């Protein structure tokens, strides 16, 4: 089992910045990819960004150039620095990792943290 605990989030004005952090604990030895998803009201959950243990990152197109994902393997943490935030970034953000098991992919999720971008 892997436990993910998020921190950060909150209310910010358009153009502002926020930083989300996520700490993994438990059976973390075989974790490769860690990432952030978000789910806006009435929308499906979508991948925002993820990063491998070797530092290869990918982003959804709508956040490229504004968000930066980073990771500390020694501390089992992943961060999401969000800049130039827009109202459409408003969502619940979830930390994610997964393991590939004999029965398929097993996802682990944090509890979610609300990000609201509004003036």
VMD Tcl script that builds the backbone (N, CA, C; Angstrom):
set m [mol new atoms 357]
animate dup $m
set s [atomselect $m all]
$s set {name element resname resid chain x y z} {
  {N N UNK 1 A 0.828 -1.195 0.000}
  {CA C UNK 1 A 0.000 0.000 0.000}
  {C C UNK 1 A 0.866 1.250 0.000}
  {N N UNK 2 A 0.365 2.278 -0.670}
  {CA C UNK 2 A 1.033 3.570 -0.707}
  {C C UNK 2 A 0.036 4.610 -0.231}
  {N N UNK 3 A 0.486 5.462 0.667}
  {CA C UNK 3 A -0.347 6.565 1.133}
  {C C UNK 3 A 0.216 7.875 0.576}
  {N N UNK 4 A -0.681 8.723 0.099}
  {CA C UNK 4 A -0.307 10.013 -0.468}
  {C C UNK 4 A -1.010 11.116 0.310}
  {N N UNK 5 A -0.236 12.080 0.779}
  {CA C UNK 5 A -0.793 13.194 1.543}
  {C C UNK 5 A -0.411 14.493 0.853}
  {N N UNK 6 A -1.416 15.261 0.491}
  {CA C UNK 6 A -1.206 16.512 -0.235}
  {C C UNK 6 A -1.263 17.695 0.712}
  {N N UNK 7 A -0.618 18.762 0.302}
  {CA C UNK 7 A -0.723 20.037 1.002}
  {C C UNK 7 A -0.636 21.146 -0.027}
  {N N UNK 8 A -1.059 22.317 0.369}
  {CA C UNK 8 A -1.101 23.447 -0.548}
  {C C UNK 8 A -2.515 23.654 -1.051}
  {N N UNK 9 A -2.651 24.395 -2.093}
  {CA C UNK 9 A -3.983 24.706 -2.601}
  {C C UNK 9 A -4.547 25.924 -1.903}
  {N N UNK 10 A -5.750 26.294 -2.331}
  {CA C UNK 10 A -6.395 27.453 -1.731}
  {C C UNK 10 A -6.997 28.355 -2.782}
  {N N UNK 11 A -7.247 29.579 -2.369}
  {CA C UNK 11 A -7.852 30.577 -3.243}
  {C C UNK 11 A -6.786 31.553 -3.711}
  {N N UNK 12 A -6.760 31.819 -5.009}
  {CA C UNK 12 A -5.780 32.737 -5.561}
  {C C UNK 12 A -6.436 33.533 -6.683}
  {N N UNK 13 A -5.967 34.745 -6.894}
  {CA C UNK 13 A -6.492 35.575 -7.979}
  {C C UNK 13 A -5.896 35.149 -9.314}
  {N N UNK 14 A -6.590 35.416 -10.399}
  {CA C UNK 14 A -6.019 35.119 -11.720}
  {C C UNK 14 A -4.652 35.773 -11.878}
  {N N UNK 15 A -3.727 35.009 -12.450}
  {CA C UNK 15 A -2.358 35.477 -12.601}
  {C C UNK 15 A -1.470 35.145 -11.418}
  {N N UNK 16 A -2.049 34.649 -10.356}
  {CA C UNK 16 A -1.286 34.317 -9.161}
  {C C UNK 16 A -0.622 32.954 -9.237}
  {N N UNK 17 A 0.021 32.591 -8.133}
  {CA C UNK 17 A 0.765 31.327 -8.078}
  {C C UNK 17 A 0.385 30.539 -6.835}
  {N N UNK 18 A 0.516 29.233 -6.964}
  {CA C UNK 18 A 0.333 28.319 -5.839}
  {C C UNK 18 A 1.287 27.156 -6.001}
  {N N UNK 19 A 1.595 26.523 -4.894}
  {CA C UNK 19 A 2.448 25.342 -4.912}
  {C C UNK 19 A 1.755 24.212 -4.177}
  {N N UNK 20 A 1.646 23.087 -4.854}
  {CA C UNK 20 A 1.092 21.883 -4.256}
  {C C UNK 20 A 2.225 20.919 -3.948}
  {N N UNK 21 A 2.109 20.238 -2.807}
  {CA C UNK 21 A 3.101 19.240 -2.428}
  {C C UNK 21 A 2.394 17.939 -2.075}
  {N N UNK 22 A 3.095 16.851 -2.311}
  {CA C UNK 22 A 2.542 15.531 -2.016}
  {C C UNK 22 A 3.664 14.659 -1.475}
  {N N UNK 23 A 3.392 14.005 -0.362}
  {CA C UNK 23 A 4.365 13.102 0.251}
  {C C UNK 23 A 3.827 11.680 0.211}
  {N N UNK 24 A 4.642 10.767 -0.273}
  {CA C UNK 24 A 4.263 9.354 -0.334}
  {C C UNK 24 A 4.905 8.591 0.820}
  {N N UNK 25 A 4.161 7.642 1.354}
  {CA C UNK 25 A 4.692 6.780 2.409}
  {C C UNK 25 A 4.150 5.380 2.215}
  {N N UNK 26 A 4.706 4.452 2.977}
  {CA C UNK 26 A 4.288 3.066 2.841}
  {C C UNK 26 A 5.216 2.312 1.914}
  {N N UNK 27 A 4.645 1.527 1.022}
  {CA C UNK 27 A 5.416 0.683 0.117}
  {C C UNK 27 A 5.838 1.479 -1.112}
  {N N UNK 28 A 6.848 2.342 -0.927}
  {CA C UNK 28 A 7.239 3.272 -1.995}
  {C C UNK 28 A 8.406 2.782 -2.825}
  {N N UNK 29 A 8.945 1.612 -2.520}
  {CA C UNK 29 A 10.206 1.210 -3.131}
  {C C UNK 29 A 10.137 1.008 -4.631}
  {N N UNK 30 A 8.961 0.668 -5.178}
  {CA C UNK 30 A 8.892 0.397 -6.616}
  {C C UNK 30 A 8.133 1.480 -7.383}
  {N N UNK 31 A 7.935 2.614 -6.743}
  {CA C UNK 31 A 7.237 3.708 -7.431}
  {C C UNK 31 A 8.119 4.286 -8.523}
  {N N UNK 32 A 7.563 4.462 -9.716}
  {CA C UNK 32 A 8.284 5.130 -10.799}
  {C C UNK 32 A 7.652 6.493 -11.067}
  {N N UNK 33 A 6.460 6.505 -11.584}
  {CA C UNK 33 A 5.828 7.761 -11.984}
  {C C UNK 33 A 4.978 8.316 -10.836}
  {N N UNK 34 A 5.116 9.612 -10.601}
  {CA C UNK 34 A 4.236 10.335 -9.685}
  {C C UNK 34 A 3.663 11.524 -10.452}
  {N N UNK 35 A 2.442 11.864 -10.141}
  {CA C UNK 35 A 1.839 12.942 -10.910}
  {C C UNK 35 A 0.685 13.628 -10.199}
  {N N UNK 36 A 0.125 14.578 -10.918}
  {CA C UNK 36 A -1.024 15.334 -10.439}
  {C C UNK 36 A -2.138 15.275 -11.472}
  {N N UNK 37 A -3.324 14.998 -10.982}
  {CA C UNK 37 A -4.534 15.049 -11.784}
  {C C UNK 37 A -5.423 16.153 -11.208}
  {N N UNK 38 A -6.415 16.547 -11.975}
  {CA C UNK 38 A -7.397 17.500 -11.452}
  {C C UNK 38 A -8.779 17.163 -11.992}
  {N N UNK 39 A -9.755 17.585 -11.220}
  {CA C UNK 39 A -11.142 17.375 -11.622}
  {C C UNK 39 A -11.948 18.616 -11.313}
  {N N UNK 40 A -12.357 19.307 -12.375}
  {CA C UNK 40 A -13.214 20.468 -12.216}
  {C C UNK 40 A -14.655 20.044 -12.037}
  {N N UNK 41 A -15.476 20.980 -11.591}
  {CA C UNK 41 A -16.882 20.700 -11.360}
  {C C UNK 41 A -17.559 20.248 -12.656}
  {N N UNK 42 A -18.168 19.081 -12.622}
  {CA C UNK 42 A -18.858 18.565 -13.783}
  {C C UNK 42 A -17.958 18.026 -14.878}
  {N N UNK 43 A -16.677 17.907 -14.575}
  {CA C UNK 43 A -15.725 17.439 -15.582}
  {C C UNK 43 A -15.103 16.119 -15.138}
  {N N UNK 44 A -14.495 15.448 -16.098}
  {CA C UNK 44 A -13.775 14.219 -15.781}
  {C C UNK 44 A -12.393 14.550 -15.220}
  {N N UNK 45 A -11.865 13.629 -14.461}
  {CA C UNK 45 A -10.519 13.813 -13.933}
  {C C UNK 45 A -9.525 13.730 -15.082}
  {N N UNK 46 A -8.550 14.653 -15.099}
  {CA C UNK 46 A -7.565 14.689 -16.165}
  {C C UNK 46 A -6.160 14.780 -15.588}
  {N N UNK 47 A -5.231 14.216 -16.352}
  {CA C UNK 47 A -3.832 14.317 -15.966}
  {C C UNK 47 A -3.340 15.744 -16.207}
  {N N UNK 48 A -2.705 16.334 -15.201}
  {CA C UNK 48 A -2.113 17.660 -15.334}
  {C C UNK 48 A -0.638 17.532 -15.706}
  {N N UNK 49 A 0.088 16.761 -14.930}
  {CA C UNK 49 A 1.517 16.570 -15.171}
  {C C UNK 49 A 1.972 15.336 -14.416}
  {N N UNK 50 A 2.999 14.691 -14.951}
  {CA C UNK 50 A 3.613 13.620 -14.186}
  {C C UNK 50 A 5.110 13.600 -14.443}
  {N N UNK 51 A 5.823 12.849 -13.610}
  {CA C UNK 51 A 7.284 12.847 -13.691}
  {C C UNK 51 A 7.791 11.475 -13.262}
  {N N UNK 52 A 8.764 10.961 -14.007}
  {CA C UNK 52 A 9.359 9.683 -13.654}
  {C C UNK 52 A 10.408 9.872 -12.569}
  {N N UNK 53 A 10.882 8.771 -12.012}
  {CA C UNK 53 A 11.911 8.889 -10.981}
  {C C UNK 53 A 13.211 9.439 -11.557}
  {N N UNK 54 A 13.365 9.385 -12.871}
  {CA C UNK 54 A 14.570 9.913 -13.512}
  {C C UNK 54 A 14.403 11.360 -13.945}
  {N N UNK 55 A 13.232 11.927 -13.671}
  {CA C UNK 55 A 13.039 13.352 -13.921}
  {C C UNK 55 A 12.387 13.710 -15.244}
  {N N UNK 56 A 11.943 12.714 -15.981}
  {CA C UNK 56 A 11.257 13.017 -17.237}
  {C C UNK 56 A 9.824 13.439 -16.934}
  {N N UNK 57 A 9.479 14.635 -17.355}
  {CA C UNK 57 A 8.167 15.200 -17.039}
  {C C UNK 57 A 7.334 15.377 -18.298}
  {N N UNK 58 A 6.040 15.292 -18.130}
  {CA C UNK 58 A 5.141 15.650 -19.214}
  {C C UNK 58 A 3.965 16.420 -18.636}
  {N N UNK 59 A 3.384 17.267 -19.488}
  {CA C UNK 59 A 2.326 18.172 -19.070}
  {C C UNK 59 A 1.176 18.126 -20.060}
  {N N UNK 60 A -0.020 18.355 -19.566}
  {CA C UNK 60 A -1.122 18.552 -20.482}
  {C C UNK 60 A -0.939 19.911 -21.147}
  {N N UNK 61 A -1.408 20.040 -22.377}
  {CA C UNK 61 A -1.118 21.239 -23.165}
  {C C UNK 61 A -1.544 22.536 -22.478}
  {N N UNK 62 A -2.647 22.505 -21.762}
  {CA C UNK 62 A -3.200 23.739 -21.198}
  {C C UNK 62 A -2.348 24.333 -20.079}
  {N N UNK 63 A -1.410 23.568 -19.542}
  {CA C UNK 63 A -0.590 24.088 -18.440}
  {C C UNK 63 A 0.875 24.258 -18.825}
  {N N UNK 64 A 1.233 23.864 -20.020}
  {CA C UNK 64 A 2.636 23.988 -20.447}
  {C C UNK 64 A 3.079 25.433 -20.379}
  {N N UNK 65 A 4.263 25.632 -19.805}
  {CA C UNK 65 A 4.802 26.973 -19.659}
  {C C UNK 65 A 4.325 27.693 -18.419}
  {N N UNK 66 A 3.339 27.145 -17.731}
  {CA C UNK 66 A 2.816 27.781 -16.517}
  {C C UNK 66 A 3.047 26.931 -15.268}
  {N N UNK 67 A 2.992 25.630 -15.422}
  {CA C UNK 67 A 3.160 24.711 -14.292}
  {C C UNK 67 A 4.500 23.985 -14.412}
  {N N UNK 68 A 5.083 23.698 -13.265}
  {CA C UNK 68 A 6.320 22.922 -13.223}
  {C C UNK 68 A 6.201 21.836 -12.175}
  {N N UNK 69 A 6.443 20.608 -12.594}
  {CA C UNK 69 A 6.427 19.488 -11.652}
  {C C UNK 69 A 7.853 19.134 -11.288}
  {N N UNK 70 A 8.063 18.808 -10.023}
  {CA C UNK 70 A 9.388 18.417 -9.561}
  {C C UNK 70 A 9.247 17.302 -8.542}
  {N N UNK 71 A 10.367 16.682 -8.259}
  {CA C UNK 71 A 10.299 15.480 -7.418}
  {C C UNK 71 A 11.582 15.338 -6.618}
  {N N UNK 72 A 11.445 14.822 -5.400}
  {CA C UNK 72 A 12.582 14.496 -4.560}
  {C C UNK 72 A 12.469 13.009 -4.230}
  {N N UNK 73 A 13.259 12.188 -4.891}
  {CA C UNK 73 A 13.153 10.743 -4.704}
  {C C UNK 73 A 13.534 10.314 -3.285}
  {N N UNK 74 A 14.499 10.993 -2.703}
  {CA C UNK 74 A 14.940 10.624 -1.356}
  {C C UNK 74 A 13.829 10.844 -0.334}
  {N N UNK 75 A 13.024 11.861 -0.555}
  {CA C UNK 75 A 11.945 12.180 0.379}
  {C C UNK 75 A 10.593 11.645 -0.084}
  {N N UNK 76 A 10.560 11.048 -1.278}
  {CA C UNK 76 A 9.302 10.546 -1.844}
  {C C UNK 76 A 8.242 11.640 -1.912}
  {N N UNK 77 A 8.662 12.785 -2.402}
  {CA C UNK 77 A 7.732 13.894 -2.555}
  {C C UNK 77 A 7.671 14.359 -4.006}
  {N N UNK 78 A 6.529 14.900 -4.370}
  {CA C UNK 78 A 6.355 15.502 -5.686}
  {C C UNK 78 A 5.633 16.834 -5.490}
  {N N UNK 79 A 6.089 17.841 -6.215}
  {CA C UNK 79 A 5.533 19.179 -6.085}
  {C C UNK 79 A 5.018 19.665 -7.429}
  {N N UNK 80 A 4.057 20.545 -7.362}
  {CA C UNK 80 A 3.534 21.181 -8.566}
  {C C UNK 80 A 3.508 22.684 -8.324}
  {N N UNK 81 A 4.400 23.381 -8.993}
  {CA C UNK 81 A 4.432 24.842 -8.917}
  {C C UNK 81 A 3.546 25.380 -10.029}
  {N N UNK 82 A 2.534 26.130 -9.649}
  {CA C UNK 82 A 1.563 26.639 -10.615}
  {C C UNK 82 A 1.662 28.164 -10.668}
  {N N UNK 83 A 1.883 28.693 -11.851}
  {CA C UNK 83 A 2.014 30.131 -12.035}
  {C C UNK 83 A 1.031 30.599 -13.094}
  {N N UNK 84 A 0.815 31.914 -13.110}
  {CA C UNK 84 A -0.118 32.502 -14.076}
  {C C UNK 84 A -1.428 31.719 -14.095}
  {N N UNK 85 A -1.971 31.512 -12.930}
  {CA C UNK 85 A -3.182 30.697 -12.816}
  {C C UNK 85 A -4.364 31.382 -13.468}
  {N N UNK 86 A -5.238 30.559 -14.042}
  {CA C UNK 86 A -6.421 31.033 -14.738}
  {C C UNK 86 A -7.669 30.446 -14.077}
  {N N UNK 87 A -8.797 31.096 -14.244}
  {CA C UNK 87 A -10.031 30.552 -13.661}
  {C C UNK 87 A -10.303 29.110 -14.083}
  {N N UNK 88 A -9.923 28.762 -15.293}
  {CA C UNK 88 A -10.161 27.391 -15.758}
  {C C UNK 88 A -9.258 26.357 -15.085}
  {N N UNK 89 A -8.288 26.819 -14.290}
  {CA C UNK 89 A -7.473 25.895 -13.497}
  {C C UNK 89 A -8.179 25.484 -12.208}
  {N N UNK 90 A -9.298 26.113 -11.925}
  {CA C UNK 90 A -10.048 25.775 -10.719}
  {C C UNK 90 A -10.488 24.321 -10.746}
  {N N UNK 91 A -10.124 23.586 -9.703}
  {CA C UNK 91 A -10.430 22.157 -9.661}
  {C C UNK 91 A -9.941 21.594 -8.335}
  {N N UNK 92 A -10.318 20.360 -8.082}
  {CA C UNK 92 A -9.686 19.594 -7.016}
  {C C UNK 92 A -8.493 18.878 -7.633}
  {N N UNK 93 A -7.342 19.051 -7.029}
  {CA C UNK 93 A -6.110 18.459 -7.536}
  {C C UNK 93 A -5.757 17.231 -6.688}
  {N N UNK 94 A -5.424 16.155 -7.384}
  {CA C UNK 94 A -5.119 14.890 -6.735}
  {C C UNK 94 A -3.705 14.428 -7.071}
  {N N UNK 95 A -2.981 14.049 -6.067}
  {CA C UNK 95 A -1.679 13.411 -6.255}
  {C C UNK 95 A -1.915 11.950 -6.624}
  {N N UNK 96 A -1.073 11.432 -7.491}
  {CA C UNK 96 A -1.260 10.053 -7.972}
  {C C UNK 96 A 0.065 9.354 -8.152}
  {N N UNK 97 A 0.063 8.081 -7.874}
  {CA C UNK 97 A 1.119 7.197 -8.320}
  {C C UNK 97 A 0.491 5.834 -8.593}
  {N N UNK 98 A 1.254 4.943 -9.148}
  {CA C UNK 98 A 0.685 3.640 -9.453}
  {C C UNK 98 A 1.774 2.581 -9.477}
  {N N UNK 99 A 1.334 1.352 -9.374}
  {CA C UNK 99 A 2.220 0.209 -9.517}
  {C C UNK 99 A 1.613 -0.751 -10.532}
  {N N UNK 100 A 2.477 -1.365 -11.289}
  {CA C UNK 100 A 2.028 -2.402 -12.220}
  {C C UNK 100 A 2.124 -3.746 -11.514}
  {N N UNK 101 A 0.987 -4.377 -11.315}
  {CA C UNK 101 A 0.936 -5.660 -10.624}
  {C C UNK 101 A 0.562 -6.759 -11.604}
  {N N UNK 102 A 0.559 -7.979 -11.119}
  {CA C UNK 102 A 0.225 -9.110 -11.988}
  {C C UNK 102 A -1.195 -9.004 -12.525}
  {N N UNK 103 A -2.046 -8.269 -11.790}
  {CA C UNK 103 A -3.439 -8.155 -12.219}
  {C C UNK 103 A -3.712 -6.841 -12.938}
  {N N UNK 104 A -2.675 -6.051 -13.158}
  {CA C UNK 104 A -2.865 -4.796 -13.861}
  {C C UNK 104 A -2.379 -3.605 -13.062}
  {N N UNK 105 A -2.738 -2.430 -13.533}
  {CA C UNK 105 A -2.292 -1.191 -12.884}
  {C C UNK 105 A -3.092 -0.975 -11.607}
  {N N UNK 106 A -2.375 -0.604 -10.551}
  {CA C UNK 106 A -2.999 -0.299 -9.275}
  {C C UNK 106 A -2.685 1.157 -8.961}
  {N N UNK 107 A -3.706 2.021 -8.978}
  {CA C UNK 107 A -3.525 3.441 -8.725}
  {C C UNK 107 A -3.699 3.775 -7.249}
  {N N UNK 108 A -2.936 4.770 -6.827}
  {CA C UNK 108 A -3.046 5.303 -5.475}
  {C C UNK 108 A -3.316 6.801 -5.589}
  {N N UNK 109 A -4.215 7.293 -4.738}
  {CA C UNK 109 A -4.634 8.694 -4.820}
  {C C UNK 109 A -4.540 9.373 -3.463}
  {N N UNK 110 A -4.205 10.664 -3.516}
  {CA C UNK 110 A -4.319 11.478 -2.334}
  {C C UNK 110 A -5.772 11.857 -2.108}
  {N N UNK 111 A -5.997 12.602 -1.041}
  {CA C UNK 111 A -7.368 12.968 -0.684}
  {C C UNK 111 A -7.910 14.109 -1.519}
  {N N UNK 112 A -7.035 14.803 -2.217}
  {CA C UNK 112 A -7.439 15.932 -3.049}
  {C C UNK 112 A -7.321 17.242 -2.300}
  {N N UNK 113 A -6.951 18.278 -3.041}
  {CA C UNK 113 A -6.861 19.617 -2.466}
  {C C UNK 113 A -7.490 20.602 -3.448}
  {N N UNK 114 A -8.292 21.507 -2.918}
  {CA C UNK 114 A -9.033 22.432 -3.773}
  {C C UNK 114 A -8.152 23.608 -4.182}
  {N N UNK 115 A -8.165 23.907 -5.453}
  {CA C UNK 115 A -7.540 25.112 -5.994}
  {C C UNK 115 A -8.641 25.939 -6.645}
  {N N UNK 116 A -8.794 27.154 -6.193}
  {CA C UNK 116 A -9.809 28.046 -6.739}
  {C C UNK 116 A -9.131 29.313 -7.234}
  {N N UNK 117 A -9.345 29.615 -8.502}
  {CA C UNK 117 A -8.765 30.814 -9.111}
  {C C UNK 117 A -9.911 31.758 -9.422}
  {N N UNK 118 A -9.954 32.836 -8.682}
  {CA C UNK 118 A -11.078 33.757 -8.815}
  {C C UNK 118 A -10.692 35.122 -8.293}
  {N N UNK 119 A -11.272 36.153 -8.915}
  {CA C UNK 119 A -11.052 37.502 -8.427}
  {C C UNK 119 A -12.159 37.921 -7.464}
}
mol reanalyze $m
mol bondsrecalc $m
mol representation Tube
mol addrep $m
